[in-house]
Amino acid sequence: MTSSSLFGTDGIRGVVGEPPLTKEFIQRIAVASSLVFKESYKTRKVIIGWDTRESSPWIADVLSKNISKAGYEVYLAGVFTTAGIAFLCRKEQALGVVISASHNPYQYNGIKFLSPSGTKISPKLEKKIEQVVKQYNKFSLKWNKKERVKLISYNDTAEKEYIEFLKKIFIADVNDNFKDKVSLVVDCGNGASYKIADKIFKQLFKKVECINIEPNGKNINATCGALYPETVKRYITDGQIGVSFDGDADRVIFVDEHGNVRDGDYIIGILATEYKKRKMLKNSLVVVSIMANLGLVRYLQKLKLKVIMCPVGDKYVSEYLKKYKGILGGEQAGHIVLYNYLPTGDGILTALEVLKAVIKNKTSLYNLSQIFSKYPQVLKNVKTQVKPPVEEIFEKEFLQSLEKKIDGRIVLRYSGTEPLFRIMVEGRNEQKIREVVNIIENKFNQYIKVCEV
């Protein structure tokens, strides 16, 4: 389940202008992915969408022209959400390319590849693409450099189809009197959802205010969106619900009517409760990542649901749902996969499902969120340019003794997209948790200093 050195937990990602996001390297990626996909899939359609970063259009241009030279029909969807492209891939039986760095600032960008079923491509295919990239000179000799560019604008049609897909799911389970049942402030984070979310929510509800819908190429995720729920909180008045998306809208975070932030743990708890009541939870299971709060895990177990934990990354949530035949899974960060609708995280779809639960239960998001209490949890990111195996630094017995001390658990991992060592500690006593975080951070820094000598 390990990622290749080129691919992280969510595709290829980096600082624009530095490998792998230079024009020459992106051309290599286009050539490599085209060759690998020709061997793996029958389709010769590719749909490309991107977010609002200033670098996204030229990255799309390099990718689209080189993929088109390989004999693919390339459909350009323009600024589009990741889940929207996944929907289009499944509908058209096409491969997908999303140019986005999700929640990262504008200086970063990334490339995600989607299969014709709408899932992220497998680690096996990622490895094959990486191998071709490394042997580029050998493979490029076979490359047909004759111009065979066929780029097709797909933006307006694609947007309408995706919006109708979302509306159909929402309206199917609510009565006709839903339009004035909720009042919303929607923060699009100056990202890929800035047009689609504005349209879909205003078509469904009367009381909607959309903020951060003026992208300029540099303000995506800039103190707004899912990573900064306090931004939408400032706009909320009595009775309003805040909804915040990240740069490519594959994650969502709520702020309830009383100003409380409701992250992916609460979303999973609410939807698990609702789906169980409606007898929708196939095989009575929920998939959560290793970062899920213990309060949520124990609540789901109290519901007599099987809780399956997976590595961090919505592609793993999707993979585990497929493997164990479930329909609901997600992460604390707001990636929620509703597998019976789409096999990838969709912030807009998730938001509509939560709002549907509010409306159907004739209650508030605040009340729906009272189903469990979170354990105190402390997250700490430590910058590092080297990533030695965690088990080399921390002995199993050492970590077990710390977990016993806090009556909780410890999760240690490296970021798949950034130069960070992530520490997560949770338990019953916050002071003890912070002491343990400091112990782990100090031990990590001491080890890294020795590595760097």
C-alpha positions as CSV (number, residue, x, y, z in Angstrom):
1,M,0.0,0.0,0.0
2,T,3.1,2.3,-0.2
3,S,3.1,5.1,-2.7
4,S,5.8,5.5,-5.3
5,S,8.3,8.4,-5.1
6,L,6.5,10.3,-7.9
7,F,3.0,9.7,-6.6
8,G,1.8,10.6,-3.1
9,T,-1.4,9.9,-1.4
10,D,-3.4,12.0,-3.9
11,G,-1.6,11.9,-7.2
12,I,1.5,13.8,-8.3
13,R,2.1,17.1,-6.3
14,G,4.7,19.7,-5.9
15,V,5.8,23.3,-6.2
16,V,5.2,24.7,-9.7
17,G,8.4,25.3,-11.6
18,E,10.3,22.6,-9.7
19,P,10.3,18.9,-10.7
20,P,8.0,17.2,-11.3
21,L,6.0,20.3,-12.2
22,T,8.2,21.8,-14.9
23,K,7.0,21.8,-18.5
24,E,9.6,19.3,-19.6
25,F,8.7,16.9,-16.7
26,I,5.0,17.3,-17.3
27,Q,5.5,16.3,-20.9
28,R,7.3,13.2,-19.7
29,I,4.3,12.4,-17.4
30,A,1.9,12.9,-20.4
31,V,3.9,10.5,-22.6
32,A,4.3,8.0,-19.8
33,S,0.7,8.0,-18.7
34,S,-0.6,7.7,-22.3
35,L,1.6,4.7,-23.0
36,V,0.6,3.0,-19.7
37,F,-3.1,3.7,-20.2
38,K,-3.0,2.3,-23.8
39,E,-1.9,-1.0,-22.4
40,S,-4.4,-0.9,-19.5
41,Y,-7.7,0.6,-20.8
42,K,-9.6,0.2,-24.1
43,T,-11.0,3.8,-24.0
44,R,-9.4,6.5,-26.1
45,K,-11.2,9.3,-24.4
46,V,-9.6,11.6,-21.8
47,I,-11.5,14.3,-19.9
48,I,-9.3,17.0,-18.3
49,G,-10.4,19.5,-15.7
50,W,-8.5,21.9,-13.4
51,D,-8.8,24.2,-10.4
52,T,-8.3,28.0,-10.3
53,R,-4.5,28.2,-9.7
54,E,-2.6,30.5,-12.1
55,S,-0.5,27.5,-13.2
56,S,-3.4,25.1,-14.0
57,P,-4.2,26.3,-17.6
58,W,-0.7,25.9,-18.9
59,I,-0.2,22.5,-17.2
60,A,-3.5,21.5,-18.8
61,D,-2.2,22.7,-22.2
62,V,1.0,20.7,-21.9
63,L,-0.8,17.5,-20.8
64,S,-3.7,17.8,-23.3
65,K,-1.6,18.4,-26.4
66,N,0.8,15.5,-25.6
67,I,-2.0,13.1,-24.6
68,S,-3.8,14.0,-27.8
69,K,-0.7,13.2,-29.9
70,A,-1.0,9.6,-28.5
71,G,-4.3,9.3,-30.4
72,Y,-6.7,10.2,-27.6
73,E,-9.8,12.4,-27.9
74,V,-9.2,15.0,-25.3
75,Y,-12.2,16.7,-23.8
76,L,-11.5,20.0,-21.9
77,A,-13.9,20.5,-19.0
78,G,-12.2,23.7,-17.8
79,V,-12.4,24.7,-14.2
80,F,-14.1,21.7,-12.6
81,T,-14.2,19.8,-9.3
82,T,-12.4,16.5,-8.9
83,A,-15.6,14.6,-8.2
84,G,-17.2,16.3,-11.2
85,I,-14.5,14.8,-13.4
86,A,-15.0,11.4,-11.7
87,F,-18.7,11.6,-12.5
88,L,-18.0,12.5,-16.2
89,C,-15.4,9.7,-16.5
90,R,-17.9,7.1,-15.4
91,K,-20.7,8.6,-17.6
92,E,-18.5,8.7,-20.7
93,Q,-16.3,5.7,-19.9
94,A,-13.3,8.0,-20.2
95,L,-10.0,8.4,-18.4
96,G,-9.7,11.5,-16.3
97,V,-7.0,14.0,-15.5
98,V,-7.5,16.6,-12.7
99,I,-4.9,19.4,-12.3
100,S,-5.1,20.5,-8.7
101,A,-3.2,20.6,-5.4
102,S,-6.4,20.3,-3.4
103,H,-6.1,22.2,-0.1
104,N,-2.5,23.5,-0.7
105,P,-1.7,27.1,-1.5
106,Y,-1.5,28.4,-5.1
107,Q,2.3,27.9,-5.4
108,Y,1.6,24.1,-5.4
109,N,-0.2,22.1,-8.1
110,G,-0.7,18.5,-8.9
111,I,-1.9,15.9,-11.4
112,K,-4.5,13.2,-10.5
113,F,-5.4,10.4,-12.9
114,L,-8.8,8.8,-12.8
115,S,-10.0,5.5,-14.3
116,P,-13.1,5.1,-16.5
117,S,-15.0,4.0,-13.3
118,G,-14.2,7.3,-11.6
119,T,-11.7,6.0,-9.1
120,K,-8.1,7.1,-8.6
121,I,-5.8,4.8,-10.6
122,S,-4.2,1.9,-8.7
123,P,-0.8,2.0,-7.1
124,K,0.3,-0.6,-9.7
125,L,-0.4,1.8,-12.5
126,E,1.3,4.6,-10.7
127,K,4.4,2.5,-10.4
128,K,4.3,1.7,-14.2
129,I,4.0,5.4,-15.0
130,E,6.9,6.2,-12.8
131,Q,9.0,3.6,-14.5
132,V,8.3,5.0,-17.9
133,V,9.1,8.5,-16.7
134,K,12.5,7.3,-15.4
135,Q,13.2,5.6,-18.8
136,Y,11.7,8.5,-20.8
137,N,14.5,8.6,-23.5
138,K,14.0,4.9,-24.3
139,F,10.2,5.2,-24.5
140,S,10.1,8.6,-26.3
141,L,11.8,7.0,-29.3
142,K,8.5,5.2,-29.9
143,W,6.5,8.4,-29.4
144,N,4.5,9.6,-32.4
145,K,5.4,13.3,-32.5
146,K,3.2,14.0,-35.5
147,E,0.6,16.6,-34.6
148,R,-2.7,14.8,-34.0
149,V,-4.3,17.2,-31.7
150,K,-8.0,16.9,-31.2
151,L,-9.1,19.0,-28.2
152,I,-12.9,19.3,-27.6
153,S,-14.4,21.9,-25.3
154,Y,-16.7,20.1,-22.9
155,N,-17.3,22.7,-20.1
156,D,-20.9,23.9,-20.5
157,T,-22.4,20.5,-21.2
158,A,-20.3,18.8,-18.4
159,E,-21.4,21.4,-15.9
160,K,-25.1,20.9,-16.7
161,E,-24.8,17.1,-16.5
162,Y,-23.1,17.2,-13.2
163,I,-25.5,19.6,-11.6
164,E,-28.5,17.5,-12.8
165,F,-26.8,14.4,-11.3
166,L,-26.5,16.1,-7.9
167,K,-30.0,17.6,-7.9
168,K,-31.6,14.2,-8.8
169,I,-29.9,12.5,-5.8
170,F,-31.1,15.3,-3.5
171,I,-34.6,15.7,-4.7
172,A,-35.3,11.9,-4.8
173,D,-35.5,11.7,-1.0
174,V,-37.1,15.0,0.1
175,N,-40.6,16.5,-0.3
176,D,-41.4,19.6,-2.3
177,N,-41.1,21.9,0.7
178,F,-37.4,21.9,1.2
179,K,-36.4,25.2,-0.5
180,D,-36.7,27.4,2.6
181,K,-35.9,24.8,5.2
182,V,-32.2,25.8,5.6
183,S,-30.2,29.0,5.4
184,L,-26.6,28.6,4.1
185,V,-23.3,30.4,3.8
186,V,-21.2,28.5,1.3
187,D,-17.4,29.2,1.2
188,C,-16.0,28.0,-2.1
189,G,-12.4,28.9,-1.2
190,N,-11.8,30.6,-4.5
191,G,-11.4,27.2,-5.9
192,A,-12.9,24.8,-8.4
193,S,-16.4,24.9,-6.9
194,Y,-16.8,28.7,-7.3
195,K,-19.3,28.4,-10.2
196,I,-20.9,25.0,-9.7
197,A,-21.5,25.3,-6.0
198,D,-23.0,28.7,-6.4
199,K,-25.4,27.4,-9.1
200,I,-26.4,24.1,-7.4
201,F,-27.1,25.6,-3.9
202,K,-29.0,28.6,-5.3
203,Q,-31.1,26.3,-7.5
204,L,-32.1,24.1,-4.6
205,F,-32.5,26.7,-1.7
206,K,-33.8,30.2,-1.4
207,K,-31.5,31.4,1.4
208,V,-27.9,31.0,0.1
209,E,-24.9,33.3,0.3
210,C,-21.8,32.2,-1.5
211,I,-18.4,33.7,-0.5
212,N,-14.9,33.5,-1.9
213,I,-16.1,33.0,-5.5
214,E,-13.7,35.5,-7.1
215,P,-10.6,33.5,-7.9
216,N,-7.6,35.4,-9.2
217,G,-5.1,32.5,-9.6
218,K,-3.4,33.2,-6.3
219,N,-6.2,33.3,-3.7
220,I,-7.3,29.6,-3.8
221,N,-7.4,28.3,-0.2
222,A,-6.0,31.6,1.0
223,T,-7.4,31.8,4.6
224,C,-10.7,30.5,3.2
225,G,-12.4,27.2,2.4
226,A,-12.3,23.9,4.2
227,L,-9.0,24.5,6.0
228,Y,-10.2,27.8,7.5
229,P,-13.8,27.2,8.7
230,E,-13.4,30.2,11.0
231,T,-13.8,32.3,7.8
232,V,-17.3,31.1,7.0
233,K,-18.1,31.3,10.8
234,R,-17.7,35.1,10.6
235,Y,-20.6,35.3,8.1
236,I,-23.0,33.1,10.0
237,T,-26.0,34.7,11.8
238,D,-28.7,32.9,13.8
239,G,-30.0,29.7,12.3
240,Q,-27.5,29.6,9.4
241,I,-25.2,26.7,8.5
242,G,-21.8,27.2,7.1
243,V,-20.4,24.9,4.3
244,S,-16.7,25.1,3.3
245,F,-15.0,23.4,0.4
246,D,-11.3,23.0,-0.4
247,G,-9.6,23.9,-3.7
248,D,-10.9,21.0,-5.7
249,A,-14.1,20.5,-3.6
250,D,-13.4,16.9,-2.8
251,R,-13.7,17.7,0.9
252,V,-16.2,19.6,3.0
253,I,-16.3,21.0,6.5
254,F,-19.5,22.4,8.2
255,V,-20.1,25.1,10.8
256,D,-23.4,24.5,12.6
257,E,-26.0,27.0,13.7
258,H,-24.3,27.6,17.0
259,G,-20.9,28.3,15.4
260,N,-19.3,24.8,16.1
261,V,-17.0,23.3,13.5
262,R,-18.3,19.9,12.3
263,D,-15.6,18.0,10.5
264,G,-15.5,14.7,8.7
265,D,-15.9,12.7,11.9
266,Y,-19.3,14.4,12.6
267,I,-20.3,14.0,9.0
268,I,-19.7,10.3,9.0
269,G,-21.5,9.9,12.3
270,I,-24.5,11.8,11.1
271,L,-24.7,9.9,7.8
272,A,-24.1,6.5,9.4
273,T,-27.0,7.2,11.8
274,E,-29.3,8.4,8.9
275,Y,-28.3,5.6,6.5
276,K,-28.8,2.9,9.2
277,K,-32.2,4.3,10.0
278,R,-33.1,4.2,6.3
279,K,-31.6,0.7,6.0
280,M,-29.1,1.9,3.4
281,L,-25.9,0.8,5.1
282,K,-24.8,-2.2,3.0
283,N,-23.2,-4.9,5.2
284,S,-23.5,-2.7,8.2
285,L,-20.1,-1.2,7.9
286,V,-18.3,2.1,7.8
287,V,-14.7,2.8,6.6
288,V,-12.7,5.4,8.3
289,S,-9.0,6.4,8.1
290,I,-6.6,5.8,10.9
291,M,-7.0,9.5,11.9
292,A,-10.7,9.1,12.9
293,N,-11.5,10.2,16.4
294,L,-12.0,7.5,19.0
295,G,-15.2,9.1,20.0
296,L,-16.6,8.5,16.5
297,V,-15.2,4.9,16.4
298,R,-16.8,4.0,19.7
299,Y,-20.1,5.6,18.7
300,L,-20.2,3.6,15.4
301,Q,-19.5,0.4,17.4
302,K,-22.4,1.3,19.7
303,L,-24.6,1.4,16.6
304,K,-23.4,-2.2,16.1
305,L,-21.6,-1.2,12.9
306,K,-18.4,-2.8,11.7
307,V,-15.6,-0.1,11.7
308,I,-12.9,-0.8,9.1
309,M,-9.8,1.5,9.3
310,C,-7.7,2.3,6.2
311,P,-4.6,4.5,5.5
312,V,-5.0,8.2,5.0
313,G,-6.3,9.2,1.5
314,D,-9.8,9.1,0.0
315,K,-8.5,6.6,-2.6
316,Y,-7.9,4.1,0.2
317,V,-11.4,4.8,1.6
318,S,-12.8,4.1,-1.8
319,E,-10.6,1.0,-2.2
320,Y,-11.7,-0.5,1.1
321,L,-15.4,0.3,0.5
322,K,-15.1,-1.7,-2.8
323,K,-13.2,-4.5,-1.1
324,Y,-15.6,-4.9,1.8
325,K,-18.8,-3.9,-0.1
326,G,-19.7,-0.8,1.8
327,I,-21.2,2.5,0.8
328,L,-20.1,5.0,3.5
329,G,-16.5,6.0,4.4
330,G,-14.4,9.0,4.9
331,E,-11.8,11.0,6.8
332,Q,-11.8,13.6,9.5
333,A,-10.4,16.2,7.0
334,G,-13.7,16.1,5.2
335,H,-13.1,13.6,2.4
336,I,-16.4,11.5,2.4
337,V,-17.0,8.7,-0.1
338,L,-20.6,7.8,-0.8
339,Y,-19.8,4.8,-2.9
340,N,-23.4,4.1,-4.1
341,Y,-23.3,7.4,-5.9
342,L,-19.6,8.0,-6.7
343,P,-16.4,6.1,-5.9
344,T,-14.4,9.3,-4.9
345,G,-14.8,12.1,-2.4
346,D,-17.3,14.7,-3.4
347,G,-17.7,17.7,-1.1
348,I,-20.8,19.1,-2.8
349,L,-22.6,15.7,-2.8
350,T,-21.7,15.2,0.8
351,A,-23.0,18.6,1.8
352,L,-26.3,17.9,0.1
353,E,-26.7,14.5,1.9
354,V,-26.1,16.2,5.3
355,L,-28.5,19.0,4.5
356,K,-31.0,16.3,3.4
357,A,-30.7,14.7,6.9
358,V,-31.3,18.0,8.6
359,I,-34.5,18.6,6.5
360,K,-35.9,15.1,6.7
361,N,-35.4,15.0,10.5
362,K,-36.9,18.5,10.9
363,T,-34.1,19.5,13.1
364,S,-30.8,21.5,13.1
365,L,-27.2,20.4,12.2
366,Y,-26.3,21.3,15.8
367,N,-28.8,18.7,17.1
368,L,-27.8,16.0,14.6
369,S,-24.2,16.5,15.8
370,Q,-24.9,15.7,19.5
371,I,-24.7,11.9,18.8
372,F,-21.1,11.6,20.2
373,S,-18.4,13.5,22.0
374,K,-14.9,13.7,20.6
375,Y,-11.9,12.6,22.5
376,P,-9.3,15.3,23.0
377,Q,-7.0,15.0,20.0
378,V,-3.7,16.9,19.3
379,L,-2.2,17.1,15.8
380,K,1.3,18.3,15.2
381,N,3.2,18.7,11.9
382,V,7.0,18.6,12.1
383,K,8.9,19.8,9.0
384,T,11.4,17.3,7.6
385,Q,13.3,16.8,4.4
386,V,14.1,13.1,5.2
387,K,11.6,10.4,6.0
388,P,13.2,7.4,7.7
389,P,10.8,4.5,8.5
390,V,8.8,5.4,11.6
391,E,9.5,2.0,13.2
392,E,13.2,2.8,13.1
393,I,12.7,5.8,15.3
394,F,10.0,4.6,17.6
395,E,10.0,1.1,19.1
396,K,6.6,-0.6,19.4
397,E,7.0,-1.1,23.2
398,F,7.8,2.6,23.6
399,L,4.6,3.7,21.8
400,Q,2.5,1.2,23.7
401,S,3.7,2.5,27.0
402,L,2.8,6.1,25.9
403,E,-0.7,4.9,24.8
404,K,-1.2,3.2,28.1
405,K,-0.3,6.5,29.8
406,I,-3.0,8.5,28.0
407,D,-5.6,5.7,27.7
408,G,-5.8,6.5,24.0
409,R,-3.8,6.0,20.8
410,I,-1.0,7.4,18.8
411,V,-0.7,7.6,15.0
412,L,2.6,8.6,13.4
413,R,3.0,9.0,9.6
414,Y,4.6,11.1,6.9
415,S,2.6,13.4,4.7
416,G,2.2,11.9,1.2
417,T,2.1,15.4,-0.4
418,E,4.3,17.6,1.8
419,P,7.7,17.5,3.6
420,L,6.0,16.8,7.0
421,F,6.0,14.3,9.8
422,R,2.5,14.1,11.2
423,I,1.9,13.3,14.9
424,M,-1.6,12.5,16.1
425,V,-2.3,11.7,19.8
426,E,-5.7,11.3,21.4
427,G,-6.9,10.2,24.8
428,R,-9.0,11.3,27.8
429,N,-6.8,14.0,29.2
430,E,-5.6,16.8,27.0
431,Q,-2.6,17.8,29.2
432,K,-1.2,14.3,29.2
433,I,-1.8,14.2,25.4
434,R,0.3,17.3,24.9
435,E,3.1,16.0,27.1
436,V,3.2,12.8,24.9
437,V,3.2,14.9,21.7
438,N,6.3,16.8,23.0
439,I,8.0,13.6,23.9
440,I,7.5,12.2,20.4
441,E,8.5,15.4,18.6
442,N,11.7,15.7,20.6
443,K,12.6,12.1,19.9
444,F,11.9,12.5,16.2
445,N,14.0,15.7,16.0
446,Q,16.9,14.1,17.8
447,Y,16.9,11.2,15.4
448,I,16.7,13.4,12.3
449,K,19.7,15.5,13.5
450,V,21.7,12.3,13.6
451,C,20.5,11.3,10.1
452,E,21.6,14.7,8.7
453,V,25.1,14.6,10.2
